[in-house]
Amino acid sequence: MTSGRLLAATAELAVRLDRLRPGLLDGPVPDRALARRVGAEPLADPQDLVAVATRLGRETTGSGLPPARRRYLAALQGALLRQARTLAGDRPGYLDEVRETFGVVPRRTGTDGYAAVHDRLRELLPGRGPLAARMRAYREADVVAPDRLGPAVTAVTAELRRRTREVIGLPRDEHLDVEIVGDRPWTAFTRYRGGFRSRVAVSTAARVRGGALLPLLAHETYPGHHTQYCRAEAAADRVPELGLRLVHSPQGVIAEGAAEAAVSVVPGPGWGAVAQEVLAGAGVRIDGEPAERIERELDLLGRVRQDAALLRHVDGAGPDEVVAYLGRWLLVGEHRARRMLAFLDHPQWRGYPVTYAEGAPLVRDWLAGYPRGAVTGLGVLLDAPVLPADLVTEGAGAERGHGDPDPSPSAELLRSPY
């Protein structure tokens, strides 16, 4: 089977699986006619899709694709095979499920590191008394007023777009619509519509904080998810596999990792001062330098969610124990901790914390060591079919559980855009 037919068959499999388990596709498939045709068919039998995914994996292994592209397509097919097996009734253990889906194994962090972050936050946060109470007061005072949220999001997004276009580059016709919405289970969400167009929605119910707004929008828009979608579509003429995007796959690790690292590239260190100036023009006041330092510490607590998932699904901890763990180490109240638990317990999303917890340090470490700098490195990640193993730096593979990354094709792949 030719590479084009292999990719088309993989996309067809993905559309059929997405009909059975909506949310697997990350944006529209490039072939809209295929999507319409499959959408008009009766729902597929999951066992039949297991057979299709298995056959495609064998054919890809024996194809004439260049090694890096072959491994990339095989990784997508492996993630789809796991989804088909799950729908057919196969229930692996949590660690196997995450590894087969995302291509990484979640690591525990332990509480010593979190305790050190708490100590630094005690030095940074105003006031006295218990840390949790001070954190709660800081967050409450930092919430952007609902009538200021729209102008603030618009202003920050415009500044991030300008900087991203200048230093990384964007397709000429890209466009982003911004919408402020009511109660949603998320803070912000970017939906790609194809044709270099996305819609980012920000929820007023999430009580977005001024100090966290620029990192949030860098993650979702420029140079985060919207930029990822646009650059992938632009590069798909050269590397067609980039046009097929799957949420629950190794792509998710790279996508979320790069989005988490986005603010450290554009605007980069010192972003607090940028946020302070831009938000002042929208009627929102923050103290940029302290806000950046606090957000940097809070970011280090992000792995608490992965530890909580392991506590729940590997150790078998009950809901109350997990809620208490989340509340203590993330410094959040019970209501928010229980919403996090609901996400960790969702059958489709329970493994997703690994994309942030493992993806972010993986991408940041790789960007920090990229010879031509983080800005150029991020551009390479946006334009190349990259797997988590491709970013494992020397000596890090065993520690992170990514296995032997086979450095030869990875080095060639990441020296320049594919």
C-alpha positions in Angstrom: 0.0 0.0 0.0 1.4 3.4 -0.9 2.0 6.1 1.7 -1.0 8.1 0.5 -3.3 5.1 0.8 -1.9 4.2 4.2 -2.6 7.7 5.5 -6.1 7.7 3.9 -6.9 4.4 5.5 -5.6 5.6 8.9 -7.8 8.7 8.7 -10.8 6.6 7.7 -10.2 4.4 10.8 -9.9 7.5 13.0 -13.2 8.9 11.7 -15.0 5.6 12.3 -13.6 5.5 15.9 -14.5 9.1 16.5 -18.1 8.3 15.7 -18.1 5.6 18.4 -16.1 7.7 20.9 -16.4 11.4 20.0 -13.4 13.5 20.9 -10.7 11.4 19.4 -10.2 13.7 16.5 -8.5 17.0 17.2 -10.0 19.1 14.5 -11.4 18.1 11.1 -9.8 15.5 8.9 -8.2 16.9 5.8 -10.5 14.8 3.5 -13.9 16.3 4.1 -15.5 13.9 1.5 -14.2 11.0 3.5 -15.7 12.4 6.7 -19.1 12.8 5.0 -19.0 9.3 3.5 -18.1 7.6 6.8 -20.6 9.8 8.6 -23.4 8.4 6.5 -22.5 4.8 7.2 -23.9 2.6 10.0 -21.6 2.6 13.1 -18.8 0.2 12.8 -18.2 -2.9 15.0 -15.2 -2.2 17.3 -13.9 -5.7 16.7 -13.7 -5.0 13.0 -11.8 -1.8 13.7 -9.3 -3.7 15.9 -8.6 -5.9 12.8 -8.2 -2.9 10.6 -5.9 -1.1 13.0 -3.8 -4.2 13.3 -3.5 -4.7 9.6 -2.6 -1.1 9.0 0.2 -1.3 11.6 1.7 -4.3 9.8 1.5 -2.6 6.4 3.1 0.6 7.7 6.0 -1.4 9.2 6.7 -2.9 5.8 6.1 0.3 3.8 8.8 2.3 2.1 8.2 5.5 4.1 11.3 7.2 5.5 12.0 5.9 9.0 10.8 8.9 11.0 7.6 9.2 9.1 7.0 5.5 9.3 7.4 5.5 13.1 5.1 8.5 13.3 2.3 7.0 11.3 2.7 3.7 13.2 2.4 5.5 16.5 -0.9 7.1 15.4 -2.1 3.7 14.4 -1.1 2.2 17.7 -3.1 4.8 19.6 -6.1 4.1 17.4 -5.6 0.3 18.0 -5.8 1.0 21.7 -9.1 2.9 21.3 -10.6 0.2 19.2 -9.6 -2.5 21.7 -11.1 -0.5 24.5 -14.3 -0.1 22.6 -14.3 -3.8 22.0 -14.2 -4.5 25.7 -10.4 -4.9 26.4 -9.6 -3.0 29.6 -5.8 -2.9 30.3 -4.2 -1.6 33.5 -3.8 2.1 33.8 -0.1 2.2 33.1 -0.5 0.0 30.0 -3.4 2.1 28.8 -1.4 5.3 29.1 1.7 3.8 27.4 -0.2 2.3 24.5 -2.2 5.5 23.9 0.4 8.3 24.5 3.7 6.5 24.1 5.0 7.5 27.5 4.8 6.1 31.0 3.6 8.4 33.8 6.1 9.0 36.6 5.4 9.9 40.2 6.9 13.1 41.5 6.5 12.7 45.3 5.6 15.4 47.8 9.1 16.7 48.7 9.2 18.8 45.6 5.7 20.1 46.2 6.7 21.0 49.7 9.6 23.0 48.4 7.3 24.9 46.1 5.0 25.7 49.0 8.0 27.1 50.9 8.8 29.4 48.0 5.2 30.5 47.7 5.2 31.4 51.4 8.0 33.9 50.5 6.2 35.3 47.5 2.6 35.6 48.6 1.4 38.7 50.5 0.0 38.4 54.1 0.6 36.0 56.9 -1.0 32.8 58.2 -1.6 29.4 56.5 -0.4 29.1 53.0 -3.8 27.7 51.7 -5.6 30.8 53.0 -3.1 33.2 51.6 -3.2 31.4 48.2 -7.0 31.6 48.2 -6.9 35.3 49.0 -4.3 36.0 46.3 -6.4 34.1 43.7 -9.6 35.9 44.7 -8.0 39.4 44.4 -6.5 38.5 41.0 -9.7 37.5 39.3 -10.5 39.6 36.2 -13.9 41.3 36.5 -16.4 39.8 34.0 -16.9 43.1 32.2 -13.1 43.4 31.7 -12.4 39.8 30.6 -13.4 40.2 26.9 -11.2 43.3 26.3 -8.3 41.7 28.3 -8.4 38.5 26.2 -8.6 40.4 23.0 -5.7 42.7 23.9 -3.4 39.8 25.1 -4.2 37.6 22.1 -3.4 40.5 19.7 0.0 41.1 21.4 0.8 37.3 21.3 -0.2 37.1 17.7 2.1 40.0 16.7 5.1 38.6 18.5 4.5 35.0 17.2 4.2 36.3 13.6 7.4 38.2 14.0 9.6 35.6 15.6 8.1 32.2 14.6 5.9 32.9 11.6 2.2 32.2 10.8 0.3 31.4 7.6 -0.8 34.6 5.9 -4.5 33.8 6.1 -4.7 32.5 9.7 -7.6 33.8 11.8 -8.7 33.4 15.4 -12.2 34.2 16.7 -12.4 35.0 20.5 -15.5 34.2 22.4 -16.4 34.7 26.1 -18.8 32.0 27.3 -20.6 31.1 30.5 -20.3 28.0 32.7 -18.1 25.3 31.1 -16.1 22.4 32.6 -12.9 24.1 31.3 -11.2 27.5 31.6 -10.4 28.0 27.9 -10.7 25.8 24.8 -9.5 26.2 21.3 -11.4 24.4 18.5 -9.7 24.3 15.1 -12.1 24.6 12.1 -9.6 24.0 9.3 -8.4 26.5 6.7 -6.1 28.2 9.3 -9.1 29.3 11.4 -9.8 28.6 15.1 -12.2 29.7 17.8 -11.0 30.1 21.3 -13.6 30.3 24.1 -12.8 31.5 27.6 -15.3 30.8 30.4 -16.3 33.5 32.8 -17.3 30.8 35.3 -13.6 29.8 35.6 -12.9 33.1 37.2 -9.7 33.7 35.2 -6.9 35.5 37.0 -5.0 38.4 35.6 -1.6 37.0 36.5 -2.5 33.7 34.7 -4.1 35.2 31.6 -1.1 35.6 29.3 0.2 32.1 29.9 -3.3 30.7 29.4 -3.7 32.4 26.1 -0.2 31.6 25.0 -1.1 28.0 25.6 -4.4 28.2 23.6 -3.5 30.6 20.8 -0.1 32.0 20.0 2.3 30.2 19.9 0.2 27.4 21.4 -2.6 25.3 20.0 -4.0 27.6 17.3 -0.5 28.1 16.0 0.1 24.3 16.1 -3.0 23.6 14.0 -2.2 26.3 11.5 1.5 25.3 11.0 0.6 21.6 10.8 -1.9 22.3 8.0 0.6 24.4 6.2 3.2 21.7 6.5 0.9 18.9 5.4 1.7 19.4 1.8 5.2 18.2 2.6 4.3 15.8 5.4 0.7 14.6 5.0 0.6 12.8 8.3 0.6 16.2 10.1 -2.9 16.8 8.7 -4.4 14.0 10.8 -4.5 15.1 14.5 -5.6 12.8 17.3 -6.2 14.0 20.9 -5.5 10.7 22.5 -2.1 9.8 20.9 1.6 10.7 21.2 0.6 13.8 19.3 -1.2 15.0 22.5 2.0 14.8 24.5 3.9 17.0 22.0 1.0 19.4 21.6 0.3 19.9 25.2 4.0 20.0 26.1 4.6 22.7 23.4 1.6 24.6 24.5 2.7 24.5 28.2 6.2 25.7 27.1 4.7 28.4 24.8 5.0 31.4 27.2 8.6 30.6 27.9 9.3 31.1 24.2 6.9 33.9 23.2 7.1 36.4 24.9 9.7 34.4 26.9 11.2 35.2 30.3 10.0 38.5 31.6 6.5 37.9 30.2 5.1 39.4 33.4 6.1 42.9 32.4 4.5 42.4 28.9 1.3 41.2 30.6 1.2 44.1 33.0 1.5 46.7 30.1 -1.0 45.0 27.8 -3.6 44.4 30.5 -3.3 47.9 31.8 -4.6 49.1 28.4 -7.6 46.8 28.9 -8.4 48.2 32.4 -6.9 45.2 34.3 -4.1 45.8 36.8 -1.5 43.2 37.7 2.0 43.5 39.2 3.8 41.6 36.4 7.1 40.5 37.9 5.7 39.0 41.1 2.9 37.5 39.1 5.3 35.7 36.8 7.3 34.3 39.7 4.1 33.0 41.4 2.9 31.4 38.2 6.2 29.8 37.7 5.9 28.1 41.1 2.3 27.1 40.5 3.3 25.6 37.2 5.6 23.2 39.1 2.6 21.9 41.0 1.0 20.8 37.8 2.3 17.3 38.2 0.1 16.9 41.3 -2.8 15.9 38.9 -0.7 13.0 37.5 0.3 11.8 41.0 -3.4 12.0 41.9 -4.3 9.9 38.8 -1.7 7.3 39.8 -3.0 7.3 43.4 -6.5 6.7 42.1 -6.0 4.2 39.3 -2.8 2.4 40.3 -2.9 2.5 44.1 -6.7 2.2 44.3 -7.3 5.2 46.6 -10.8 6.3 47.3 -12.4 9.6 46.1 -12.0 11.4 49.4 -8.3 10.5 49.7 -7.6 11.8 46.2 -9.6 15.0 46.8 -7.6 15.6 50.0 -4.4 15.1 48.1 -5.3 17.5 45.3 -6.5 20.1 47.8 -3.4 19.9 50.0 -0.7 20.1 47.3 -2.5 22.2 44.6 -3.8 24.6 47.3 -7.4 24.5 46.0 -10.7 24.1 47.7 -12.8 21.0 47.9 -15.2 22.0 45.1 -12.4 22.5 42.6 -10.6 19.4 43.7 -13.8 17.3 43.1 -14.1 18.7 39.6 -10.6 17.6 39.0 -11.4 14.1 40.3 -14.3 13.9 37.9 -11.9 14.5 35.1 -9.5 11.9 36.4 -12.3 9.4 36.7 -13.7 10.0 33.2 -13.0 6.8 31.2 -11.9 8.8 28.1 -9.8 11.4 29.9 -8.3 9.7 32.9 -5.0 9.2 31.2 -4.7 12.7 29.7 -2.8 14.3 32.6 0.3 12.6 31.3 0.3 14.9 28.3 0.9 17.9 30.5 3.0 16.3 33.2 5.4 14.5 30.9 5.0 16.6 27.8 5.9 19.9 29.3 9.3 19.0 30.9 10.1 16.9 27.8 9.6 19.8 25.4 11.1 22.4 27.7 14.3 20.4 28.2 14.6 19.8 24.5 14.1 23.5 23.7 16.6 24.5 26.3 19.2 22.4 24.6 18.3 23.2 21.0 21.5 24.6 19.3 19.8 27.4 17.4 17.6 28.5 20.4 14.2 27.9 21.7 12.4 30.0 19.1 13.8 28.1 16.2 13.3 24.8 18.1 9.7 25.5 18.6 9.2 26.2 14.9 10.8 22.8 14.2 8.3 21.1 16.5 5.4 22.8 14.8 6.5 21.7 11.3 7.8 18.1 11.9 6.2 14.7 12.7 7.7 14.4 16.2 7.1 11.7 18.8 7.9 11.9 22.5 10.9 9.6 22.1 12.4 12.0 19.5 12.8 14.6 22.2 14.4 12.5 24.9 17.8 14.0 25.6 20.8 11.9 26.4 20.4 10.0 29.7 16.8 11.0 30.1 15.1 8.0 28.4 15.3 5.6 31.3 14.3 8.2 33.8 11.2 9.3 31.9 10.2 5.8 30.8 10.2 6.6 27.1 12.5 3.7 26.2 15.3 3.7 23.6 14.6 6.6 21.2 16.6 5.3 18.3 18.6 8.6 17.9 19.5 8.4 14.2 16.2 9.3 12.6 15.3 11.6 15.4 18.5 13.6 15.0 17.9 13.9 11.2 14.3 14.8 11.7 14.9 17.6 14.2 17.9 19.3 12.5 15.6 21.1 10.2 11.9 21.2 9.2 10.9 18.0 7.4 
